[in-house]
Amino acid sequence: MHKVVDLLIAGHGLAGAVLAETARQRGLSVHVFDTKKPGNASTVAAGMVNPLVLRRFVPSWRADEMLPLATAFYEACDQHFSSGAWHPLPVFKIFPSPAEANLWERAMAKVESAPFMTNDDRSELVTSGISAPHGFGTIPNAAWLDVLTFLSVQREHLEAKDAFSYREVRPDDVEGAGAGVRVHGKEGRWLVHCTGPFSDVKGLVPVKGETLLVRIPGLEIAHILHRGVFLLPLGAGLFRVGSTFKWSDVWDGPSEEARTWLLARVEELVKRPVEMLGQEAGVRPASRDRRPLLGLVGPHEALFNGLGARGVLLAPWSAAHLLDHLFSGQPLDPEVDLRRFA
Ligand SMILES: Cc1cc2nc3c(=O)[nH]c(=O)nc-3n(C[C@H](O)[C@H](O)[C@H](O)COP(=O)(O)OP(=O)(O)OC[C@H]3O[C@@H](n4cnc5c(N)ncnc54)[C@H](O)[C@@H]3O)c2cc1C
């Protein structure tokens, strides 16, 4: 019999994978197309979930709403896939100066920031031998999503249901079909473009990011450290260090400039030998106002993009919001509606 799925999805980065999984949870059927392109964001994402903007110590956009939703979403995925991709992991923010320590104290007194900040956990930093002469603060409800594991278990689940194709979706591949669209022989009520930085969308700003994989013998920490750069423990003495932000030459791949800069920052932070094992570069699909980009781009086509530097935190809310719009007719929140850049 001729089968029409509810959603065709182009792109299996965080946006496409979270959308497919949210659809599954709602009983909607999907077929995902993906082709891996150099520069894609999700395969190099560090995967941190940090609800606080570290330059100003204010909550990130709607963090009070996004964080519980993201936590519940990834916990449910872990349970469903038995994957172990979600790791609650506090961030220890080390203050480089007394001025920053004061800023932290002032932010802690504010109602909107206070839920994301504490001054506890002093002992752990002392035992790991990290120098923090001006002190540090803790972001207790931060977390790490092992994005590669999340993407691969989710893809395997789709493949097992014959709902994944390693195919590129080009404009010429999309044709109208009844009350929906057809792509590479598959029909769907909606096609959602989740093609990240490879999209031509008004308001989208590609931002290059680079990280290092390093080994630091003898350093044992059970939290993320941040001072200029973050240091994310992966186990077995391995750490991810990042990230850089660059708005020009974004497709150029790993650079010596970023490697030198990141290594200098991490050596300053840990004050012990650091062995570099790898370097990765990707392009964040950011938007001009740092909000997601959601909405319709055709009679049966929609777009899910603009996850920027906080894709892990924003994707579950964004996916749910887009599905509410497509399948229940709920209006799009103007803050994420892509028409704001029309
Ligand atoms: C260095 C770095 C560090 C980061 N660290 C973090 C972090 O710690 N925490 C966090 O929350 N976020 C982080 N991010 C941001 C995060 O990676 C992004 O927000 C998120 O991955 C964007 O996902 P996406 O699915 O929109 O795009 P992508 O991951 O780029 O996915 C798009 C997918 O679509 C595919 N594709 C493109 N065109 C087509 C087509 N025509 N047909 C089929 N497939 C197509 C691409 O190959 C890719 O697989 C980081 C990003 C970088 C670069």
The ligand as an SDF file (V2000), in Angstrom:
LIG
                    3D

 53 58  0  0  0  0  0  0  0  0999 V2000
   32.8470   23.7490   17.9000 C   0  0  0  0  0  0  0  0  0  0  0  0
   31.4050   23.7550   18.3000 C   0  0  0  0  0  0  0  0  0  0  0  0
   31.0710   23.5270   19.6210 C   0  0  0  0  0  0  0  0  0  0  0  0
   29.7460   23.5230   20.0090 C   0  0  0  0  0  0  0  0  0  0  0  0
   29.4510   23.2690   21.3060 N   0  0  0  0  0  0  0  0  0  0  0  0
   28.1540   23.2420   21.7010 C   0  0  0  0  0  0  0  0  0  0  0  0
   27.8220   22.9520   23.0450 C   0  0  0  0  0  0  0  0  0  0  0  0
   28.6910   22.6830   23.8810 O   0  0  0  0  0  0  0  0  0  0  0  0
   26.5040   22.9490   23.3920 N   0  0  0  0  0  0  0  0  0  0  0  0
   25.5100   23.2200   22.4880 C   0  0  0  0  0  0  0  0  0  0  0  0
   24.3380   23.2090   22.8640 O   0  0  0  0  0  0  0  0  0  0  0  0
   25.8030   23.5110   21.2010 N   0  0  0  0  0  0  0  0  0  0  0  0
   27.0910   23.5220   20.7950 C   0  0  0  0  0  0  0  0  0  0  0  0
   27.3930   23.8200   19.5050 N   0  0  0  0  0  0  0  0  0  0  0  0
   26.2900   24.2160   18.6080 C   0  0  0  0  0  0  0  0  0  0  0  0
   25.5570   22.9990   18.0520 C   0  0  0  0  0  0  0  0  0  0  0  0
   26.5050   22.1840   17.4350 O   0  0  0  0  0  0  0  0  0  0  0  0
   24.4880   23.4340   17.0700 C   0  0  0  0  0  0  0  0  0  0  0  0
   23.5510   24.2890   17.7010 O   0  0  0  0  0  0  0  0  0  0  0  0
   23.6960   22.2540   16.5210 C   0  0  0  0  0  0  0  0  0  0  0  0
   24.5270   21.1530   16.3180 O   0  0  0  0  0  0  0  0  0  0  0  0
   23.0220   22.6190   15.2040 C   0  0  0  0  0  0  0  0  0  0  0  0
   22.3680   21.4790   14.7300 O   0  0  0  0  0  0  0  0  0  0  0  0
   21.6820   21.4680   13.3040 P   0  0  0  0  0  0  0  0  0  0  0  0
   21.0100   20.1430   13.1860 O   0  0  0  0  0  0  0  0  0  0  0  0
   20.8620   22.6860   13.1090 O   0  0  0  0  0  0  0  0  0  0  0  0
   22.8820   21.5950   12.2430 O   0  0  0  0  0  0  0  0  0  0  0  0
   23.9470   20.4750   11.7990 P   0  0  0  0  0  0  0  0  0  0  0  0
   24.4890   19.7600   12.9470 O   0  0  0  0  0  0  0  0  0  0  0  0
   24.9380   21.1390   10.9020 O   0  0  0  0  0  0  0  0  0  0  0  0
   23.0900   19.4220   10.9960 O   0  0  0  0  0  0  0  0  0  0  0  0
   22.6550   19.6040    9.6820 C   0  0  0  0  0  0  0  0  0  0  0  0
   22.7030   18.2510    8.9950 C   0  0  0  0  0  0  0  0  0  0  0  0
   22.0760   18.3400    7.7360 O   0  0  0  0  0  0  0  0  0  0  0  0
   22.9310   17.7610    6.7570 C   0  0  0  0  0  0  0  0  0  0  0  0
   22.5640   18.3720    5.4970 N   0  0  0  0  0  0  0  0  0  0  0  0
   22.8570   19.6390    5.0840 C   0  0  0  0  0  0  0  0  0  0  0  0
   22.2860   19.8720    3.8970 N   0  0  0  0  0  0  0  0  0  0  0  0
   21.5970   18.7410    3.5700 C   0  0  0  0  0  0  0  0  0  0  0  0
   20.7830   18.3730    2.4660 C   0  0  0  0  0  0  0  0  0  0  0  0
   20.5510   19.2370    1.4580 N   0  0  0  0  0  0  0  0  0  0  0  0
   20.2420   17.1340    2.4400 N   0  0  0  0  0  0  0  0  0  0  0  0
   20.4510   16.2560    3.4570 C   0  0  0  0  0  0  0  0  0  0  0  0
   21.2230   16.5590    4.5350 N   0  0  0  0  0  0  0  0  0  0  0  0
   21.7780   17.7870    4.5850 C   0  0  0  0  0  0  0  0  0  0  0  0
   24.3210   18.1240    7.2730 C   0  0  0  0  0  0  0  0  0  0  0  0
   25.3510   17.3950    6.6760 O   0  0  0  0  0  0  0  0  0  0  0  0
   24.1480   17.8020    8.7530 C   0  0  0  0  0  0  0  0  0  0  0  0
   24.2710   16.4160    8.9780 O   0  0  0  0  0  0  0  0  0  0  0  0
   28.7190   23.7960   19.0650 C   0  0  0  0  0  0  0  0  0  0  0  0
   29.0560   24.0040   17.7310 C   0  0  0  0  0  0  0  0  0  0  0  0
   30.3890   23.9870   17.3370 C   0  0  0  0  0  0  0  0  0  0  0  0
   30.7240   24.1990   15.8930 C   0  0  0  0  0  0  0  0  0  0  0  0
  1  2  1  0
  2  3  1  0
  2 52  2  0
  3  4  2  0
  4  5  1  0
  4 50  1  0
  5  6  2  0
  6  7  1  0
  6 13  1  0
  7  8  2  0
  7  9  1  0
  9 10  1  0
 10 11  2  0
 10 12  1  0
 12 13  2  0
 13 14  1  0
 14 15  1  0
 14 50  1  0
 15 16  1  0
 16 17  1  0
 16 18  1  0
 18 19  1  0
 18 20  1  0
 20 21  1  0
 20 22  1  0
 22 23  1  0
 23 24  1  0
 24 25  2  0
 24 26  1  0
 24 27  1  0
 27 28  1  0
 28 29  2  0
 28 30  1  0
 28 31  1  0
 31 32  1  0
 32 33  1  0
 33 34  1  0
 33 48  1  0
 34 35  1  0
 35 36  1  0
 35 46  1  0
 36 37  1  0
 36 45  1  0
 37 38  2  0
 38 39  1  0
 39 40  1  0
 39 45  2  0
 40 41  1  0
 40 42  2  0
 42 43  1  0
 43 44  2  0
 44 45  1  0
 46 47  1  0
 46 48  1  0
 48 49  1  0
 50 51  2  0
 51 52  1  0
 52 53  1  0
M  END
$$$$
